[in-house]
Amino acid sequence: MAKLSSSAQTSREPAAKDAVEDFLKRRKKATINDVAHLAQVSKKTVSRVINNSPSVREETRDAVNDIIARVGFRPDPQARGLAFRRSFLLGLVYDNPNAQYIVNMQMGALDGLRGSGTELVVHPCDWRSANFLEDIRNFVESQRLAGVIILPPIAEDRDLLALMDELDIPYIRITARSGEDATPPIHAQQIVSRDREGCRQAGAHVGELGHTRIGYISGNLAYPSAHERRAGFDAGLAEHDVTIAPELEVPGDYSFESGYAGARTLLSHANPPTALICANDEMAAAAYRAAFEKGLRIPEDLTIIGFDDAPIATRIYPPLTTVRLPTRDMARIAAETLIQTEGTVKPTVIIDAALVVRGSSGPAPR
């Protein structure tokens, strides 16, 4: 359709207004064809506006949205799905025992989808199951997903990413390690958190406070984040010539229960640590409980450090010193990226983690 001159555009507006008023008098339910006719554009253009396509000029988008609002048009999600051969559903796939992390990711994805007409479908899975890939295939195909957000640790699974490519489904992985760091490399749309740098800051903070007996409760070693965080803490402590003694490191899996068991073990040591570094806030909160049972004061007797800056970090007392990872923002960016790129791969997005000092860290006891 040829572009109208400004004078032609102006002369058209009263006629368009009259046409909308005539349509409203008929008390008819508006269809996409009605919107196209009243806005004097093609049906395809209306469809592109509804689906937030970047290929529509701003003035055209505004005109079509104005007509949609005035006639009360409501797109049919099923019809939209048939027209595009996919539903307007975005999948969130995960296998992670940290409930707060998953909740934050869900809320972030919903933030990114708000107003887009696309809904979120959450799919927990068992990474260790023999049917893991078949389960994901069935989920994607049955829902006819428009895209998938893949959370760690399964975001590292090469076979899963190959399956996404085979199904020709847009996806974005959230990870603590970029594809360039992986072997073999992963060439995919991704949100990468700089866990290591935030943990370096935390390790340096503990070292600066004068602690030399430092306990460590690790994350699940099947997760790249566990290795990234440990490397960061070690680097920060090394700035003050401090290391974590092997006998003061215990395994965890990011759950409260593993943090509690690990903290009890470390605090029962003949020469217990004066600082506990935990690979996430859930385990750090569990360490508070173990410290209370031992009659230890925080931070006078024991410094505790976490990671995530989850809501629990400010709900316990004293408030937890932790590394802030904006998980909700990461999921929001992932959702926005998937619905805006229309399958075009965009560069990696880097998210910084940073230390937040609160009341749980203090000088080493003399």
C-alpha contacts under 8 A as a table, 3 or more apart, distances in Angstrom:
res1	aa1	res2	aa2	distance
1	M	41	V	7.72
4	L	7	S	7.96
4	L	8	A	5.74
4	L	9	Q	5.84
5	S	8	A	5.13
5	S	9	Q	6.03
6	S	9	Q	4.94
6	S	10	T	6.13
7	S	10	T	5.10
7	S	11	S	6.23
8	A	11	S	5.11
8	A	12	R	6.14
9	Q	12	R	5.17
9	Q	13	E	6.57
10	T	13	E	5.50
10	T	14	P	7.92
11	S	14	P	6.66
11	S	15	A	7.56
12	R	15	A	5.39
12	R	16	A	6.18
13	E	16	A	5.04
13	E	17	K	6.13
14	P	17	K	5.01
14	P	18	D	6.17
15	A	18	D	5.09
15	A	19	A	6.14
16	A	19	A	4.98
16	A	20	V	6.29
16	A	38	L	6.45
16	A	39	A	7.40
17	K	20	V	5.26
17	K	21	E	6.30
18	D	21	E	5.09
18	D	22	D	6.12
19	A	22	D	5.08
19	A	23	F	6.14
19	A	38	L	6.70
20	V	23	F	4.97
20	V	24	L	6.18
20	V	38	L	6.66
20	V	67	I	7.81
20	V	70	R	7.75
20	V	71	V	7.31
21	E	24	L	5.14
21	E	25	K	6.32
22	D	25	K	5.22
22	D	26	R	6.75
23	F	26	R	5.38
23	F	27	R	7.17
23	F	28	K	7.31
23	F	71	V	7.96
24	L	27	R	5.37
24	L	28	K	7.06
24	L	71	V	6.75
29	K	73	F	7.55
30	A	34	D	5.93
30	A	35	V	7.12
30	A	71	V	6.39
30	A	72	G	6.92
30	A	73	F	5.29
30	A	74	R	7.88
31	T	34	D	5.14
31	T	35	V	6.49
31	T	73	F	6.57
32	I	35	V	5.10
32	I	36	A	6.22
32	I	43	K	6.66
32	I	46	V	7.11
32	I	47	S	7.88
32	I	73	F	7.53
32	I	75	P	7.59
33	N	36	A	5.08
33	N	37	H	6.16
33	N	43	K	6.12
34	D	37	H	5.12
34	D	38	L	6.10
35	V	38	L	5.21
35	V	39	A	5.93
35	V	43	K	7.99
35	V	46	V	7.29
35	V	64	V	7.29
35	V	67	I	6.38
35	V	68	I	6.43
35	V	71	V	7.96
35	V	73	F	7.67
36	A	39	A	5.21
36	A	40	Q	5.76
36	A	41	V	5.12
36	A	42	S	5.54
36	A	43	K	5.25
36	A	45	T	7.80
36	A	46	V	6.14
36	A	64	V	7.79
37	H	40	Q	4.99
37	H	41	V	6.58
37	H	42	S	7.67
38	L	41	V	7.97
38	L	67	I	7.08
39	A	63	A	6.64
39	A	64	V	5.74
39	A	67	I	6.46
41	V	45	T	6.37
41	V	46	V	7.25
42	S	45	T	5.20
42	S	46	V	6.64
43	K	46	V	5.16
43	K	47	S	6.28
44	K	47	S	5.00
44	K	48	R	6.20
45	T	48	R	5.02
45	T	49	V	6.27
45	T	56	V	7.31
46	V	49	V	5.10
46	V	50	I	6.24
46	V	64	V	6.63
47	S	50	I	5.10
47	S	51	N	6.26
48	R	51	N	5.13
48	R	52	N	6.13
48	R	53	S	5.10
48	R	55	S	7.81
48	R	56	V	7.03
49	V	52	N	5.11
49	V	53	S	6.05
49	V	56	V	6.84
49	V	61	R	5.86
49	V	64	V	7.26
49	V	65	N	7.56
50	I	53	S	7.83
50	I	75	P	7.85
51	N	116	S	7.34
51	N	117	G	7.69
52	N	116	S	7.37
52	N	340	Q	7.31
53	S	56	V	6.37
53	S	340	Q	7.26
53	S	342	E	7.99
54	P	57	R	7.88
54	P	340	Q	7.57
56	V	60	T	6.66
56	V	61	R	6.25
57	R	60	T	5.31
57	R	61	R	6.14
58	E	61	R	5.00
58	E	62	D	6.13
59	E	62	D	5.15
59	E	63	A	6.20
60	T	63	A	5.10
60	T	64	V	6.17
61	R	64	V	5.28
61	R	65	N	6.07
62	D	65	N	5.17
62	D	66	D	6.04
63	A	66	D	5.12
63	A	67	I	6.47
64	V	67	I	5.18
64	V	68	I	6.19
65	N	68	I	4.92
65	N	69	A	6.12
66	D	69	A	5.23
66	D	70	R	6.19
67	I	70	R	5.09
67	I	71	V	6.11
68	I	71	V	5.57
68	I	72	G	5.80
68	I	73	F	5.13
68	I	74	R	7.91
69	A	72	G	5.17
69	A	73	F	6.76
75	P	79	A	7.91
75	P	80	R	7.34
76	D	79	A	5.26
76	D	80	R	6.15
77	P	80	R	5.00
77	P	81	G	6.10
77	P	87	S	7.53
77	P	88	F	6.98
78	Q	81	G	5.04
78	Q	82	L	6.26
78	Q	87	S	7.23
79	A	82	L	5.13
79	A	83	A	6.12
80	R	83	A	5.13
80	R	84	F	6.24
80	R	87	S	7.31
80	R	88	F	7.61
81	G	84	F	5.27
81	G	85	R	5.62
81	G	86	R	4.83
81	G	87	S	4.19
81	G	88	F	6.19
82	L	85	R	4.88
82	L	86	R	6.54
82	L	87	S	7.38
83	A	86	R	7.86
84	F	87	S	7.60
85	R	144	R	7.63
86	R	144	R	4.87
86	R	145	L	5.97
86	R	146	A	5.82
87	S	143	Q	6.90
87	S	144	R	5.38
87	S	145	L	5.68
87	S	146	A	6.13
88	F	117	G	7.10
88	F	118	T	4.81
88	F	119	E	6.46
88	F	145	L	6.89
88	F	146	A	5.90
89	L	118	T	5.44
89	L	119	E	4.89
89	L	120	L	5.71
89	L	121	V	6.56
89	L	143	Q	7.45
89	L	144	R	7.68
89	L	145	L	5.25
89	L	146	A	5.66
89	L	147	G	7.37
90	L	118	T	6.85
90	L	119	E	6.12
90	L	120	L	4.92
90	L	121	V	6.02
90	L	145	L	5.75
90	L	146	A	5.64
90	L	147	G	5.09
90	L	148	V	5.69
90	L	149	I	7.55
90	L	335	A	7.90
91	G	120	L	5.92
91	G	121	V	4.83
91	G	122	V	5.87
91	G	123	H	7.00
91	G	140	V	7.77
91	G	145	L	6.54
91	G	146	A	7.97
91	G	147	G	6.29
91	G	148	V	4.53
91	G	149	I	6.08
92	L	106	Q	7.72
92	L	120	L	7.12
92	L	121	V	6.20
92	L	122	V	4.81
92	L	123	H	5.96
92	L	148	V	5.88
92	L	149	I	4.86
92	L	150	I	6.18
92	L	151	L	7.59
93	V	122	V	6.32
93	V	123	H	4.95
93	V	124	P	5.89
93	V	125	C	7.15
93	V	148	V	7.16
93	V	149	I	6.30
93	V	150	I	5.14
93	V	151	L	6.35
94	Y	123	H	6.66
94	Y	124	P	5.13
94	Y	125	C	6.11
94	Y	150	I	6.38
94	Y	151	L	5.25
94	Y	152	P	6.97
94	Y	153	P	7.80
94	Y	154	I	6.82
95	D	124	P	5.82
95	D	125	C	5.40
95	D	126	D	5.95
95	D	127	W	6.30
95	D	151	L	7.67
95	D	152	P	7.51
95	D	153	P	7.06
95	D	154	I	6.88
96	N	99	A	7.61
96	N	102	I	7.44
96	N	152	P	7.46
96	N	153	P	7.39
97	P	253	D	7.87
97	P	254	Y	6.98
97	P	255	S	6.31
98	N	101	Y	5.45
98	N	102	I	6.57
98	N	254	Y	6.24
98	N	255	S	5.97
98	N	282	E	7.58
99	A	102	I	5.25
99	A	103	V	6.25
100	Q	103	V	5.04
100	Q	104	N	6.14
100	Q	310	A	7.15
101	Y	104	N	5.20
101	Y	105	M	6.26
101	Y	310	A	7.74
101	Y	327	T	7.27
102	I	105	M	5.05
102	I	106	Q	6.17
103	V	106	Q	5.10
103	V	107	M	6.18
104	N	107	M	5.17
104	N	108	G	6.10
104	N	327	T	6.26
104	N	328	R	5.02
105	M	108	G	5.09
105	M	109	A	6.15
105	M	327	T	6.11
105	M	328	R	5.23
105	M	330	M	7.63
105	M	331	A	5.26
105	M	332	R	7.91
106	Q	109	A	5.21
106	Q	110	L	6.21
106	Q	122	V	7.86
106	Q	328	R	7.73
106	Q	331	A	7.33
107	M	110	L	5.10
107	M	111	D	6.18
107	M	328	R	6.45
107	M	331	A	7.92
107	M	332	R	8.00
108	G	111	D	4.96
108	G	112	G	6.41
108	G	327	T	7.52
108	G	328	R	4.18
108	G	329	D	5.82
108	G	330	M	7.11
108	G	331	A	4.76
108	G	332	R	4.35
108	G	333	I	8.00
109	A	112	G	5.12
109	A	113	L	6.32
109	A	120	L	7.50
109	A	328	R	7.49
109	A	331	A	4.86
109	A	332	R	4.57
109	A	333	I	7.75
109	A	334	A	7.17
109	A	335	A	5.31
110	L	113	L	5.05
110	L	114	R	5.99
110	L	119	E	7.79
110	L	120	L	6.85
110	L	332	R	7.10
110	L	335	A	7.87
111	D	114	R	5.43
111	D	332	R	5.73
112	G	331	A	7.64
112	G	332	R	4.40
112	G	333	I	6.61
112	G	334	A	7.78
112	G	335	A	5.24
112	G	336	E	5.02
113	L	116	S	5.39
113	L	117	G	7.38
113	L	118	T	6.08
113	L	119	E	6.85
113	L	120	L	7.84
113	L	332	R	7.78
113	L	335	A	6.33
113	L	336	E	6.61
113	L	339	I	7.94
114	R	117	G	7.43
114	R	118	T	7.85
115	G	118	T	7.92
123	H	139	F	7.90
125	C	132	F	7.05
125	C	135	D	7.74
125	C	136	I	7.93
126	D	129	S	5.40
126	D	132	F	6.21
127	W	132	F	5.77
127	W	154	I	6.80
128	R	132	F	6.99
129	S	132	F	5.11
130	A	133	L	7.89
131	N	134	E	5.25
131	N	135	D	5.89
132	F	135	D	5.21
132	F	136	I	6.46
133	L	136	I	5.14
133	L	137	R	6.15
133	L	159	D	7.88
133	L	160	L	6.48
133	L	163	L	7.71
134	E	137	R	4.98
134	E	138	N	6.15
135	D	138	N	5.26
135	D	139	F	6.24
136	I	139	F	5.03
136	I	140	V	6.18
137	R	140	V	5.33
137	R	141	E	6.07
137	R	163	L	7.58
138	N	141	E	5.26
138	N	142	S	5.76
139	F	142	S	5.41
139	F	143	Q	6.10
140	V	143	Q	5.51
140	V	144	R	5.80
140	V	145	L	5.64
141	E	144	R	5.00
141	E	145	L	7.14
145	L	148	V	7.19
145	L	169	I	7.56
146	A	169	I	7.01
146	A	170	P	7.03
147	G	169	I	5.86
147	G	170	P	4.74
147	G	171	Y	5.33
147	G	338	L	6.46
147	G	339	I	7.89
148	V	169	I	7.42
148	V	170	P	6.48
148	V	171	Y	4.56
148	V	172	I	6.51
149	I	171	Y	5.77
149	I	172	I	5.15
149	I	173	R	6.05
149	I	174	I	7.53
149	I	334	A	6.86
149	I	335	A	7.30
150	I	154	I	6.90
150	I	155	A	5.34
150	I	171	Y	7.26
150	I	172	I	6.25
150	I	173	R	4.81
150	I	174	I	6.25
151	L	154	I	6.24
151	L	155	A	5.40
151	L	173	R	6.22
151	L	174	I	5.24
151	L	175	T	7.02
152	P	155	A	4.84
152	P	156	E	6.84
152	P	173	R	7.83
152	P	174	I	6.27
152	P	175	T	5.72
152	P	223	Y	7.13
153	P	156	E	5.88
153	P	157	D	7.64
153	P	175	T	7.58
153	P	222	A	7.44
153	P	223	Y	5.25
153	P	224	P	7.21
154	I	157	D	5.17
154	I	160	L	7.63
155	A	160	L	7.88
155	A	161	L	7.65
155	A	173	R	5.34
155	A	174	I	6.42
155	A	175	T	6.49
156	E	175	T	7.54
157	D	160	L	5.34
157	D	161	L	6.47
158	R	161	L	5.15
158	R	162	A	6.12
158	R	186	I	7.71
159	D	162	A	5.01
159	D	163	L	6.20
160	L	163	L	4.99
160	L	164	M	6.39
161	L	164	M	5.05
161	L	165	D	6.39
162	A	165	D	5.07
162	A	166	E	6.15
163	L	166	E	4.90
163	L	167	L	6.15
164	M	167	L	5.15
164	M	168	D	6.12
164	M	169	I	5.61
164	M	170	P	7.49
164	M	171	Y	7.19
165	D	168	D	4.91
165	D	169	I	6.46
166	E	169	I	7.90
170	P	338	L	7.04
170	P	343	G	5.47
171	Y	188	A	7.98
171	Y	189	Q	6.94
171	Y	338	L	7.04
172	I	188	A	6.97
172	I	189	Q	4.91
172	I	190	Q	5.14
172	I	191	I	7.35
172	I	334	A	6.51
172	I	338	L	7.25
173	R	188	A	7.45
173	R	189	Q	6.49
173	R	190	Q	4.65
173	R	191	I	6.26
174	I	190	Q	5.75
174	I	191	I	4.78
174	I	192	V	6.04
174	I	193	S	7.86
174	I	330	M	7.71
174	I	334	A	7.98
175	T	178	S	6.91
175	T	190	Q	7.35
175	T	191	I	6.37
175	T	192	V	5.10
175	T	193	S	6.37
175	T	224	P	7.93
175	T	225	S	7.61
176	A	192	V	5.36
176	A	193	S	4.82
176	A	194	R	6.28
176	A	195	D	6.21
176	A	224	P	6.52
176	A	225	S	5.30
176	A	228	E	7.09
177	R	181	D	6.29
177	R	182	A	7.28
177	R	192	V	6.18
177	R	193	S	7.29
177	R	194	R	7.88
177	R	224	P	6.74
177	R	225	S	7.43
177	R	228	E	7.75
178	S	181	D	5.32
178	S	182	A	6.72
178	S	186	I	7.81
178	S	190	Q	7.60
178	S	192	V	5.93
179	G	182	A	5.09
179	G	185	P	5.00
179	G	186	I	4.22
179	G	187	H	6.13
179	G	188	A	7.43
180	E	183	T	7.95
180	E	185	P	5.44
180	E	186	I	6.83
181	D	185	P	6.90
182	A	185	P	4.89
182	A	186	I	6.65
183	T	186	I	7.85
188	A	345	V	7.29
189	Q	345	V	5.69
189	Q	346	K	6.17
189	Q	347	P	6.74
189	Q	348	T	6.19
190	Q	334	A	7.95
190	Q	347	P	7.76
190	Q	348	T	5.23
190	Q	349	V	6.52
191	I	330	M	6.79
191	I	334	A	6.97
191	I	348	T	5.99
191	I	349	V	4.86
191	I	350	I	6.11
191	I	351	I	7.19
192	V	348	T	7.05
192	V	349	V	6.12
192	V	350	I	4.96
192	V	351	I	6.00
193	S	325	L	7.61
193	S	350	I	5.92
193	S	351	I	4.62
193	S	352	D	5.90
193	S	353	A	6.80
194	R	197	E	5.76
194	R	198	G	6.92
194	R	350	I	7.10
194	R	351	I	6.10
194	R	352	D	5.06
194	R	353	A	5.65
195	D	198	G	5.45
195	D	199	C	6.24
195	D	225	S	7.09
195	D	228	E	6.21
195	D	229	R	5.78
195	D	232	G	7.44
195	D	325	L	7.64
195	D	352	D	7.33
195	D	353	A	5.62
196	R	199	C	5.18
196	R	200	R	6.10
196	R	228	E	5.11
196	R	229	R	5.12
196	R	230	R	7.68
196	R	231	A	6.43
196	R	232	G	4.22
196	R	233	F	7.51
196	R	353	A	7.99
197	E	200	R	5.00
197	E	201	Q	6.49
197	E	232	G	5.99
197	E	352	D	7.70
197	E	353	A	6.66
197	E	354	A	7.28
198	G	201	Q	5.25
198	G	202	A	6.49
198	G	232	G	7.21
198	G	323	V	5.82
198	G	324	R	7.59
198	G	352	D	7.39
198	G	353	A	4.62
198	G	354	A	4.32
198	G	355	L	5.67
199	C	202	A	4.85
199	C	203	G	6.08
199	C	229	R	5.75
199	C	230	R	7.64
199	C	232	G	4.62
199	C	233	F	4.91
199	C	236	G	7.26
199	C	307	F	7.98
199	C	323	V	6.61
199	C	353	A	7.92
199	C	354	A	7.64
199	C	355	L	7.35
200	R	203	G	5.13
200	R	204	A	6.15
200	R	231	A	7.88
200	R	232	G	4.22
200	R	233	F	4.90
200	R	234	D	7.13
200	R	235	A	5.59
200	R	236	G	4.15
200	R	237	L	7.55
201	Q	204	A	5.18
201	Q	205	H	6.19
201	Q	232	G	7.86
201	Q	233	F	7.65
201	Q	236	G	5.95
201	Q	354	A	7.15
201	Q	355	L	6.01
202	A	205	H	5.00
202	A	206	V	6.40
202	A	233	F	6.53
202	A	236	G	6.77
202	A	305	I	7.59
202	A	322	T	7.47
202	A	323	V	6.92
202	A	355	L	5.85
203	G	206	V	5.23
203	G	207	G	6.24
203	G	232	G	7.25
203	G	233	F	4.47
203	G	234	D	6.61
203	G	235	A	7.08
203	G	236	G	4.12
203	G	237	L	4.69
204	A	207	G	5.05
204	A	208	E	5.99
204	A	233	F	7.67
204	A	235	A	7.85
204	A	236	G	4.05
204	A	237	L	5.11
204	A	238	A	7.72
204	A	239	E	6.37
204	A	240	H	6.98
205	H	208	E	5.10
205	H	209	L	6.36
205	H	236	G	7.61
206	V	209	L	5.21
206	V	210	G	6.91
206	V	211	H	6.17
206	V	237	L	7.11
206	V	275	A	7.59
206	V	361	S	7.71
207	G	210	G	5.35
207	G	211	H	5.63
207	G	212	T	7.23
207	G	236	G	7.52
207	G	237	L	5.35
207	G	239	E	7.64
207	G	240	H	5.46
207	G	242	V	6.66
208	E	211	H	7.58
208	E	240	H	6.80
209	L	362	G	6.50
209	L	363	P	4.63
209	L	364	A	6.14
210	G	363	P	6.15
210	G	364	A	5.37
211	H	214	I	6.70
211	H	274	T	6.54
211	H	275	A	6.63
211	H	363	P	7.20
211	H	364	A	4.97
212	T	242	V	6.07
212	T	243	T	7.55
212	T	274	T	7.72
213	R	244	I	7.34
213	R	245	A	7.64
213	R	272	P	7.31
213	R	273	P	4.55
213	R	274	T	5.67
213	R	275	A	6.72
214	I	243	T	7.83
214	I	244	I	5.72
214	I	245	A	7.40
214	I	248	L	6.87
214	I	273	P	4.97
214	I	274	T	6.14
214	I	275	A	4.88
214	I	276	L	5.86
214	I	277	I	7.29
215	G	244	I	6.71
215	G	245	A	7.78
215	G	248	L	4.72
215	G	249	E	5.80
215	G	266	L	6.68
215	G	273	P	5.43
215	G	274	T	7.74
215	G	275	A	6.09
215	G	276	L	4.63
215	G	277	I	6.15
216	Y	244	I	7.26
216	Y	248	L	6.27
216	Y	249	E	4.68
216	Y	250	V	6.35
216	Y	276	L	5.75
216	Y	277	I	4.88
216	Y	278	C	5.91
216	Y	279	A	7.92
217	I	249	E	6.01
217	I	250	V	5.14
217	I	251	P	5.73
217	I	252	G	5.75
217	I	259	G	6.78
217	I	262	G	6.31
217	I	263	A	7.46
217	I	276	L	7.57
217	I	277	I	6.40
217	I	278	C	4.85
217	I	279	A	6.25
217	I	283	M	7.75
218	S	221	L	7.63
218	S	226	A	6.53
218	S	230	R	7.39
218	S	249	E	7.37
218	S	250	V	6.47
218	S	251	P	5.08
218	S	252	G	5.06
218	S	253	D	7.25
218	S	254	Y	7.88
218	S	278	C	6.42
218	S	279	A	5.32
219	G	223	Y	7.56
219	G	225	S	7.69
219	G	226	A	4.78
219	G	251	P	6.81
219	G	252	G	5.04
219	G	253	D	4.89
219	G	254	Y	5.29
219	G	278	C	7.97
219	G	279	A	5.32
219	G	280	N	7.39
220	N	223	Y	5.71
220	N	226	A	6.05
220	N	251	P	7.33
220	N	252	G	5.90
220	N	253	D	4.19
220	N	254	Y	6.51
221	L	224	P	7.12
221	L	226	A	5.59
221	L	227	H	6.82
221	L	253	D	7.85
222	A	226	A	7.70
223	Y	226	A	5.56
223	Y	227	H	7.37
224	P	227	H	5.39
224	P	228	E	6.27
225	S	228	E	4.96
225	S	229	R	5.98
226	A	229	R	5.38
226	A	230	R	6.25
226	A	279	A	7.04
227	H	230	R	5.19
227	H	231	A	6.09
228	E	231	A	5.23
228	E	232	G	6.26
229	R	232	G	5.05
229	R	233	F	6.21
229	R	279	A	6.86
230	R	233	F	5.16
230	R	234	D	6.10
230	R	279	A	7.82
231	A	234	D	5.19
231	A	235	A	6.16
232	G	235	A	5.12
232	G	236	G	6.31
233	F	236	G	5.24
233	F	237	L	6.20
234	D	237	L	5.20
234	D	238	A	6.03
234	D	243	T	6.68
234	D	244	I	7.60
235	A	238	A	5.11
235	A	239	E	6.67
236	G	239	E	5.40
236	G	240	H	7.52
237	L	240	H	5.53
237	L	241	D	6.49
237	L	242	V	5.10
237	L	243	T	6.21
238	A	241	D	4.60
238	A	242	V	5.26
238	A	243	T	6.47
239	E	242	V	7.52
244	I	248	L	6.70
244	I	249	E	7.22
245	A	248	L	5.35
245	A	249	E	7.03
246	P	249	E	5.60
247	E	250	V	7.93
248	L	266	L	6.32
248	L	273	P	7.40
249	E	266	L	7.93
250	V	262	G	5.83
250	V	266	L	7.73
251	P	258	S	7.75
251	P	262	G	6.97
252	G	255	S	7.25
252	G	258	S	5.01
252	G	259	G	6.07
252	G	262	G	6.89
252	G	283	M	7.92
253	D	258	S	6.12
253	D	259	G	7.91
254	Y	258	S	6.99
254	Y	259	G	7.22
254	Y	279	A	7.03
254	Y	280	N	6.16
254	Y	282	E	6.59
254	Y	283	M	6.16
255	S	258	S	5.42
255	S	259	G	6.36
255	S	282	E	6.06
255	S	283	M	6.03
256	F	259	G	5.11
256	F	260	Y	6.14
256	F	282	E	5.18
256	F	283	M	4.90
256	F	285	A	7.28
256	F	286	A	5.45
257	E	260	Y	5.18
257	E	261	A	6.26
257	E	283	M	7.54
257	E	286	A	7.20
258	S	261	A	5.18
258	S	262	G	6.01
258	S	283	M	6.88
259	G	262	G	5.10
259	G	263	A	5.99
259	G	278	C	7.71
259	G	282	E	7.32
259	G	283	M	3.95
259	G	284	A	6.66
259	G	285	A	7.92
259	G	286	A	5.38
259	G	287	A	6.19
260	Y	263	A	5.22
260	Y	264	R	6.15
260	Y	283	M	6.70
260	Y	286	A	4.63
260	Y	287	A	5.55
260	Y	289	R	7.24
260	Y	290	A	6.18
261	A	264	R	5.27
261	A	265	T	6.33
262	G	265	T	5.17
262	G	266	L	6.29
263	A	266	L	5.12
263	A	267	L	5.95
263	A	276	L	7.96
263	A	286	A	7.56
263	A	287	A	5.22
263	A	290	A	6.07
263	A	291	A	7.78
264	R	267	L	5.27
264	R	268	S	6.05
264	R	287	A	7.69
264	R	290	A	5.58
264	R	291	A	7.90
265	T	268	S	5.30
265	T	269	H	6.70
266	L	269	H	5.39
266	L	272	P	6.22
266	L	273	P	7.12
267	L	272	P	5.24
267	L	273	P	6.91
267	L	290	A	7.82
267	L	291	A	7.47
267	L	294	K	7.72
268	S	272	P	6.62
269	H	272	P	4.83
273	P	276	L	6.82
273	P	302	L	7.69
274	T	301	D	6.56
274	T	302	L	4.92
274	T	303	T	6.35
274	T	364	A	6.39
274	T	365	P	7.27
275	A	302	L	5.35
275	A	303	T	4.40
275	A	304	I	5.79
275	A	305	I	7.84
275	A	364	A	7.77
276	L	302	L	7.30
276	L	303	T	6.12
276	L	304	I	4.82
276	L	305	I	6.27
277	I	284	A	7.67
277	I	304	I	5.96
277	I	305	I	4.76
277	I	306	G	6.30
278	C	281	D	7.08
278	C	283	M	6.10
278	C	284	A	5.43
278	C	304	I	7.52
278	C	305	I	5.94
278	C	306	G	5.00
278	C	307	F	7.00
279	A	283	M	7.21
279	A	284	A	7.84
279	A	306	G	6.08
279	A	307	F	5.73
280	N	283	M	5.73
280	N	284	A	6.39
280	N	306	G	5.01
280	N	307	F	4.13
280	N	308	D	5.97
281	D	284	A	4.73
281	D	285	A	6.00
281	D	306	G	4.64
281	D	307	F	5.19
281	D	308	D	6.03
281	D	309	D	6.78
281	D	310	A	6.59
281	D	312	I	7.39
281	D	313	A	6.64
281	D	322	T	7.36
282	E	285	A	5.30
282	E	286	A	6.52
282	E	312	I	7.84
283	M	286	A	4.97
283	M	287	A	6.27
283	M	306	G	7.61
284	A	287	A	4.93
284	A	288	Y	6.61
284	A	304	I	6.73
284	A	305	I	6.68
284	A	306	G	5.35
285	A	288	Y	5.19
285	A	289	R	6.92
285	A	312	I	7.63
285	A	313	A	7.74
285	A	316	I	7.48
286	A	289	R	5.24
286	A	290	A	6.54
287	A	290	A	5.01
287	A	291	A	6.06
287	A	304	I	7.66
288	Y	291	A	5.07
288	Y	292	F	6.14
288	Y	304	I	7.91
289	R	292	F	5.11
289	R	293	E	6.30
290	A	293	E	5.17
290	A	294	K	6.42
291	A	294	K	5.08
291	A	295	G	6.30
291	A	296	L	5.17
291	A	297	R	7.31
291	A	298	I	7.95
291	A	302	L	7.86
292	F	295	G	5.02
292	F	296	L	5.72
292	F	297	R	7.27
293	E	296	L	7.62
296	L	301	D	5.73
296	L	302	L	6.76
297	R	300	E	5.46
297	R	301	D	5.07
297	R	302	L	6.37
298	I	301	D	5.87
298	I	302	L	5.19
298	I	303	T	6.07
298	I	304	I	7.52
298	I	318	P	7.09
298	I	360	S	5.78
298	I	361	S	7.57
299	P	302	L	4.91
299	P	303	T	4.74
299	P	304	I	7.33
299	P	359	G	7.08
299	P	360	S	5.05
299	P	361	S	5.36
299	P	362	G	5.24
299	P	363	P	7.88
300	E	303	T	7.38
300	E	362	G	6.58
300	E	363	P	7.55
300	E	364	A	7.83
300	E	365	P	6.64
301	D	364	A	7.74
301	D	365	P	6.18
302	L	361	S	7.80
302	L	362	G	7.95
302	L	364	A	7.86
303	T	360	S	5.64
303	T	361	S	4.54
303	T	362	G	5.96
303	T	363	P	7.97
303	T	364	A	7.84
304	I	320	L	7.26
304	I	321	T	7.10
304	I	360	S	5.59
304	I	361	S	6.02
305	I	320	L	6.79
305	I	321	T	5.34
305	I	322	T	5.38
305	I	360	S	7.15
305	I	361	S	7.04
306	G	309	D	7.61
306	G	320	L	7.01
306	G	321	T	6.42
306	G	322	T	4.35
306	G	323	V	6.43
307	F	322	T	4.93
307	F	323	V	4.51
307	F	324	R	6.48
307	F	325	L	7.48
308	D	322	T	6.75
308	D	323	V	5.63
308	D	324	R	4.94
308	D	325	L	4.89
308	D	326	P	7.55
308	D	327	T	7.86
309	D	312	I	7.69
309	D	313	A	5.73
309	D	322	T	5.83
309	D	323	V	6.08
309	D	324	R	4.61
309	D	325	L	6.48
309	D	356	V	7.95
310	A	313	A	5.62
310	A	324	R	7.95
311	P	314	T	6.05
311	P	315	R	6.73
312	I	315	R	4.88
312	I	316	I	6.32
313	A	316	I	6.17
313	A	319	P	5.83
313	A	320	L	4.90
313	A	321	T	7.62
313	A	322	T	7.54
314	T	317	Y	7.53
314	T	319	P	4.78
314	T	320	L	6.35
315	R	319	P	6.68
316	I	319	P	5.50
316	I	320	L	7.13
317	Y	320	L	7.45
317	Y	359	G	7.94
317	Y	360	S	8.00
318	P	358	R	7.74
318	P	359	G	5.14
318	P	360	S	5.61
319	P	358	R	5.72
319	P	359	G	5.25
319	P	360	S	6.09
320	L	357	V	7.68
320	L	358	R	5.63
320	L	359	G	6.14
320	L	360	S	5.07
320	L	361	S	7.82
321	T	355	L	7.62
321	T	356	V	5.75
321	T	357	V	4.61
321	T	358	R	4.53
321	T	359	G	6.43
321	T	360	S	5.53
321	T	361	S	6.21
322	T	355	L	5.93
322	T	356	V	5.43
322	T	357	V	6.64
322	T	358	R	7.78
323	V	353	A	6.40
323	V	354	A	5.34
323	V	355	L	4.27
323	V	356	V	5.79
324	R	353	A	5.48
324	R	354	A	5.32
324	R	355	L	6.03
324	R	356	V	6.42
325	L	352	D	7.24
325	L	353	A	4.91
325	L	354	A	7.14
326	P	329	D	5.40
326	P	330	M	6.33
326	P	351	I	7.80
326	P	353	A	7.44
327	T	330	M	4.98
327	T	331	A	6.37
328	R	331	A	5.34
328	R	332	R	6.24
329	D	332	R	4.97
329	D	333	I	6.12
330	M	333	I	5.25
330	M	334	A	6.20
330	M	351	I	7.39
331	A	334	A	4.93
331	A	335	A	6.18
332	R	335	A	5.24
332	R	336	E	6.13
333	I	336	E	5.11
333	I	337	T	5.92
334	A	337	T	5.14
334	A	338	L	6.29
335	A	338	L	5.27
335	A	339	I	6.42
336	E	339	I	5.44
336	E	340	Q	6.02
337	T	340	Q	5.28
337	T	341	T	5.86
338	L	341	T	5.73
338	L	342	E	6.84
338	L	343	G	7.21
339	I	342	E	6.28
341	T	344	T	5.14
341	T	345	V	7.14
341	T	346	K	7.52
357	V	361	S	7.39
358	R	361	S	6.80
359	G	362	G	7.53
